[in-house]
Amino acid sequence: MTGEEIVLGPLPKGITLAQEGMRNKVWNVLGHTYSMKAASESSFAFETLDPPGTGVPPHVHPTQDEHIYILEGVFTLYLDGAWETAGPGDTVRMPKGLPHAYYNRSEGITRGLFWVSPAGRLAELFDKLHNLTDPAEVVRVSALHDVDFLPPGSVEGA
């Protein structure tokens, strides 16, 4: 992580090169590596690298639509009461307010291109979560940035 503050404005033109995060902004969040690809007031995009056994528990973005384009591997997803899987080339759509989660329950890595719109405070949240090791603190800080985790045990299989 570069330590630079992310200032959102209009979407800048340009190219983010393969294997490069925008301005080299990279976050480590509980075993996941997030690499920023684009940031503006209207949207925020990041690539994830998710080792086997990692995941993001059920949560809600009350003000953002979220999408995932699966690049590699298979994600196990919780989408509003149902468990699904998605693999390379699949696009997952999660409208604002929809409870959702994703996990890598495979033997290999998974990678996805995620984006949310509007950008909201997600980039700021990732700055705050970078290198935190306490899941309870991640949940607390996330709630302050418009990401609301469901109570543990509220979703069977999560």
MARNUVO-306650 format. One record per residue: x, y, z of N, C-alpha, C in turn. Coordinates in pm, whole numbers, plus 50000, padded with zeros to 5 digits. Example, Ala and Ser with C-alpha at 12.3 -4.5 7.8 and 13.67 -1.06 7.14 Angstrom:
BEGIN
<r <51319 49431 50780> <51230 49550 50780> <51320 49670 50780>> <r <51285 49775 50708> <51367 49894 50714> <51290 50003 50787>> 
END
This chain:
BEGIN
<r <50085 49882 50000> <50000 50000 50000> <50089 50123 50000>> <r <50049 50225 49923> <50133 50343 49908> <50115 50444 50020>> <r <50003 50440 50092> <49978 50537 50197> <49916 50665 50144>> <r <49896 50676 50011> <49834 50795 49954> <49685 50791 49979>> <r <49629 50908 50008> <49485 50919 50027> <49417 50910 49891>> <r <49304 50841 49886> <49228 50830 49763> <49130 50946 49759>> <r <49139 51028 49656> <49048 51139 49638> <48961 51106 49519>> <r <48831 51092 49543> <48740 51056 49435> <48689 51180 49365>> <r <48682 51171 49235> <48627 51276 49150> <48575 51207 49025>> <r <48572 51278 48912> <48530 51214 48788> <48624 51099 48751>> <r <48572 51002 48676> <48654 50889 48634> <48765 50937 48542>> <r <48892 50915 48579> <49001 50960 48492> <49016 50866 48372>> <r <49051 50924 48257> <49077 50840 48141> <49210 50771 48160>> <r <49235 50665 48085> <49365 50600 48090> <49353 50450 48093>> <r <49467 50386 48110> <49478 50241 48109> <49546 50197 48238>> <r <49488 50100 48305> <49553 50034 48417> <49614 49907 48359>> <r <49744 49897 48361> <49813 49784 48300> <49785 49654 48375>> <r <49791 49542 48302> <49771 49410 48361> <49867 49393 48478>> <r <49818 49326 48584> <49896 49297 48704> <49942 49423 48777>> <r <49879 49536 48749> <49916 49660 48817> <49790 49721 48877>> <r <49798 49758 49001> <49688 49830 49064> <49700 49978 49033>> <r <49587 50047 49029> <49590 50191 49005> <49673 50257 49113>> <r <49771 50333 49072> <49864 50400 49165> <49925 50298 49262>> <r <49930 50170 49219> <49987 50063 49301> <49920 50050 49437>> <r <49792 50083 49446> <49717 50073 49571> <49674 49929 49591>> <r <49727 49866 49695> <49697 49726 49726> <49666 49715 49874>> <r <49564 49634 49905> <49524 49613 50044> <49529 49465 50078>> <r <49563 49434 50203> <49553 49299 50257> <49442 49302 50361>> <r <49333 49228 50331> <49219 49227 50422> <49189 49081 50458>> <r <49231 49042 50577> <49204 48908 50631> <49238 48797 50531>> <r <49356 48806 50470> <49403 48701 50380> <49373 48723 50235>> <r <49290 48821 50203> <49261 48855 50063> <49354 48968 50022>> <r <49393 48968 49895> <49467 49080 49840> <49375 49153 49745>> <r <49354 49283 49769> <49271 49367 49685> <49363 49467 49616>> <r <49348 49480 49484> <49429 49572 49406> <49335 49667 49330>> <r <49346 49795 49359> <49257 49893 49297> <49281 49901 49147>> <r <49174 49902 49070> <49183 49913 48925> <49127 50045 48874>> <r <49025 50099 48940> <48967 50229 48901> <48889 50284 49018>> <r <48893 50416 49032> <48819 50481 49140> <48769 50616 49094>> <r <48641 50640 49118> <48580 50770 49090> <48460 50783 49183>> <r <48392 50897 49176> <48271 50914 49257> <48163 50816 49215>> <r <48160 50781 49086> <48051 50698 49034> <48077 50549 49044>> <r <48204 50506 49054> <48232 50363 49064> <48370 50338 49124>> <r <48387 50217 49172> <48513 50175 49232> <48535 50030 49190>> <r <48651 50000 49131> <48680 49864 49084> <48811 49816 49144>> <r <48812 49686 49180> <48932 49628 49238> <48937 49480 49201>> <r <49058 49428 49189> <49077 49285 49163> <49110 49217 49295>> <r <49056 49096 49314> <49086 49022 49435> <49166 48897 49401>> <r <49251 48860 49493> <49321 48731 49491> <49284 48665 49622>> <r <49212 48553 49611> <49155 48488 49729> <49212 48347 49743>> <r <49299 48324 49840> <49354 48190 49862> <49245 48092 49906>> <r <49270 47962 49893> <49173 47862 49940> <49137 47887 50087>> <r <49010 47869 50117> <48964 47882 50256> <48930 48022 50300>> <r <48943 48121 50211> <48909 48259 50249> <48769 48293 50200>> <r <48715 48400 50254> <48584 48445 50211> <48542 48571 50283>> <r <48434 48629 50235> <48376 48746 50299> <48236 48705 50344>> <r <48211 48703 50476> <48082 48656 50530> <47964 48741 50482>> <r <47843 48693 50505> <47724 48765 50459> <47720 48909 50510>> <r <47692 48997 50414> <47686 49140 50442> <47596 49208 50341>> <r <47571 49336 50365> <47484 49416 50279> <47553 49549 50252>> <r <47543 49596 50128> <47581 49732 50092> <47449 49808 50073>> <r <47408 49889 50171> <47277 49954 50160> <47268 50060 50051>> <r <47382 50110 50005> <47379 50221 49908> <47453 50191 49779>> <r <47501 50068 49759> <47583 50037 49641> <47537 49909 49573>> <r <47537 49912 49440> <47527 49791 49361> <47668 49734 49348>> <r <47681 49601 49355> <47812 49537 49344> <47806 49428 49237>> <r <47917 49414 49164> <47930 49312 49060> <48063 49242 49077>> <r <48068 49116 49034> <48195 49042 49027> <48203 48977 48890>> <r <48314 48997 48821> <48344 48923 48700> <48453 48822 48739>> <r <48422 48693 48729> <48514 48589 48775> <48624 48570 48671>> <r <48748 48588 48715> <48864 48573 48628> <48925 48433 48635>> <r <48928 48376 48755> <48996 48247 48776> <48934 48177 48896>> <r <48919 48046 48888> <48868 47969 49000> <48716 47975 49010>> <r <48665 47925 49121> <48520 47920 49144> <48489 47982 49279>> <r <48397 48077 49278> <48347 48136 49401> <48219 48064 49443>> <r <48206 48036 49571> <48080 47991 49629> <48015 48116 49686>> <r <47893 48145 49641> <47828 48271 49673> <47696 48250 49746>> <r <47672 48335 49843> <47541 48343 49907> <47474 48466 49849>> <r <47357 48446 49787> <47285 48556 49725> <47141 48556 49774>> <r <47111 48638 49872> <46975 48660 49918> <46901 48530 49949>> <r <46964 48443 50028> <46896 48322 50072> <46931 48196 49996>> <r <47010 48205 49891> <47045 48086 49811> <47197 48078 49793>> <r <47248 47955 49790> <47389 47931 49763> <47406 47896 49616>> <r <47506 47959 49552> <47533 47941 49408> <47684 47930 49391>> <r <47727 47888 49273> <47869 47894 49237> <47883 47971 49106>> <r <47997 48035 49089> <48027 48108 48967> <48173 48088 48933>> <r <48202 48067 48804> <48338 48042 48759> <48382 48139 48652>> <r <48500 48114 48593> <48559 48206 48496> <48461 48248 48385>> <r <48454 48379 48366> <48366 48435 48264> <48228 48470 48315>> <r <48190 48421 48434> <48059 48452 48490> <48061 48591 48554>> <r <47946 48658 48549> <47929 48787 48615> <47822 48772 48722>> <r <47853 48816 48843> <47761 48810 48956> <47709 48952 48981>> <r <47577 48965 48993> <47515 49095 49018> <47449 49095 49155>> <r <47485 49194 49237> <47432 49204 49373> <47379 49345 49394>> <r <47249 49366 49373> <47192 49500 49390> <47204 49547 49535>> <r <47205 49678 49552> <47213 49734 49687> <47102 49675 49772>> <r <47135 49650 49898> <47040 49596 49993> <47029 49444 49992>> <r <47093 49375 49896> <47085 49229 49885> <47190 49164 49975>> <r <47149 49082 50072> <47249 49010 50153> <47329 48915 50063>> <r <47461 48922 50076> <47547 48838 49993> <47679 48808 50064>> <r <47747 48704 50014> <47877 48663 50067> <47950 48591 49955>> <r <48082 48583 49967> <48156 48499 49872> <48270 48429 49944>> <r <48299 48307 49897> <48402 48222 49957> <48479 48149 49847>> <r <48605 48120 49876> <48683 48029 49793> <48689 47898 49870>> <r <48606 47805 49833> <48603 47674 49899> <48671 47569 49814>> <r <48757 47612 49723> <48828 47519 49634> <48970 47499 49683>> <r <49044 47418 49610> <49185 47390 49643> <49280 47493 49584>> <r <49234 47572 49485> <49319 47670 49418> <49278 47811 49452>> <r <49351 47907 49396> <49317 48047 49418> <49197 48086 49333>> <r <49130 48191 49373> <49027 48253 49291> <49064 48400 49273>> <r <49027 48451 49157> <49048 48593 49128> <48921 48647 49066>> <r <48886 48768 49105> <48769 48832 49048> <48791 48981 49034>> <r <48724 49038 48935> <48719 49183 48921> <48587 49228 48981>> <r <48595 49303 49088> <48478 49354 49160> <48462 49501 49125>> <r <48336 49546 49121> <48314 49689 49114> <48183 49723 49182>> <r <48180 49842 49238> <48061 49893 49305> <48028 50030 49247>> <r <47897 50061 49250> <47856 50194 49210> <47733 50233 49293>> <r <47732 50358 49343> <47843 50451 49341> <47959 50403 49429>> <r <48071 50470 49420> <48191 50427 49493> <48171 50430 49644>> <r <48093 50526 49691> <48072 50536 49835> <48204 50548 49910>> <r <48213 50479 50023> <48331 50491 50109> <48413 50361 50110>> <r <48398 50277 50005> <48463 50147 50006> <48616 50158 50000>> <r <48671 50245 49918> <48816 50261 49913> <48870 50309 50048>> <r <48798 50401 50110> <48836 50449 50244> <48830 50334 50344>> <r <48727 50250 50332> <48716 50134 50420> <48836 50042 50403>> <r <48874 50012 50280> <48988 49923 50257> <49115 49979 50320>> <r <49132 50112 50313> <49247 50174 50381> <49245 50142 50530>> <r <49128 50149 50592> <49115 50124 50736> <49131 49976 50771>> <r <49089 49886 50679> <49096 49742 50706> <49233 49682 50675>> <r <49315 49752 50599> <49445 49698 50557> <49525 49647 50677>> <r <49559 49520 50671> <49642 49452 50771> <49576 49435 50908>> <r <49445 49462 50923> <49378 49429 51048> <49370 49276 51059>> <r <49381 49224 51179> <49378 49079 51199> <49259 49033 51282>> <r <49184 49125 51340> <49072 49091 51427> <48941 49102 51348>> <r <48875 48989 51318> <48749 48995 51242> <48642 49083 51306>> <r <48635 49086 51438> <48535 49171 51504> <48562 49318 51476>> <r <48687 49357 51471> <48722 49495 51440> <48690 49526 51293>> <r <48710 49430 51205> <48674 49448 51063> <48524 49475 51052>> <r <48443 49400 51124> <48297 49420 51121> <48260 49557 51175>> <r <48322 49597 51286> <48292 49726 51348> <48327 49842 51255>> <r <48447 49838 51198> <48492 49946 51109> <48409 49947 50981>> <r <48373 49830 50931> <48292 49823 50809> <48157 49892 50827>> <r <48096 49873 50942> <47965 49935 50969> <47973 50087 50965>> <r <48089 50142 50996> <48108 50287 50991> <48126 50338 50848>> <r <48141 50243 50753> <48167 50278 50612> <48063 50216 50519>> <r <47941 50198 50568> <47828 50155 50486> <47839 50012 50433>> <r <47901 49923 50510> <47900 49779 50483> <47856 49712 50612>> <r <47739 49649 50607> <47678 49592 50727> <47682 49440 50723>> <r <47760 49380 50813> <47769 49234 50820> <47649 49179 50896>> <r <47596 49066 50850> <47488 48997 50919> <47546 48931 51044>> <r <47465 48911 51148> <47516 48847 51271> <47569 48706 51242>> <r <47679 48667 51308> <47731 48531 51292> <47622 48429 51320>> <r <47615 48325 51238> <47516 48219 51256> <47382 48248 51192>> <r <47362 48365 51138> <47231 48400 51079> <47209 48339 50940>> <r <47318 48295 50876> <47307 48233 50744> <47368 48094 50752>> <r <47285 47991 50732> <47334 47853 50737> <47435 47830 50626>> <r <47549 47772 50663> <47654 47743 50566> <47756 47851 50548>> <r <47738 47965 50616> <47833 48076 50601> <47953 48057 50690>> 
END
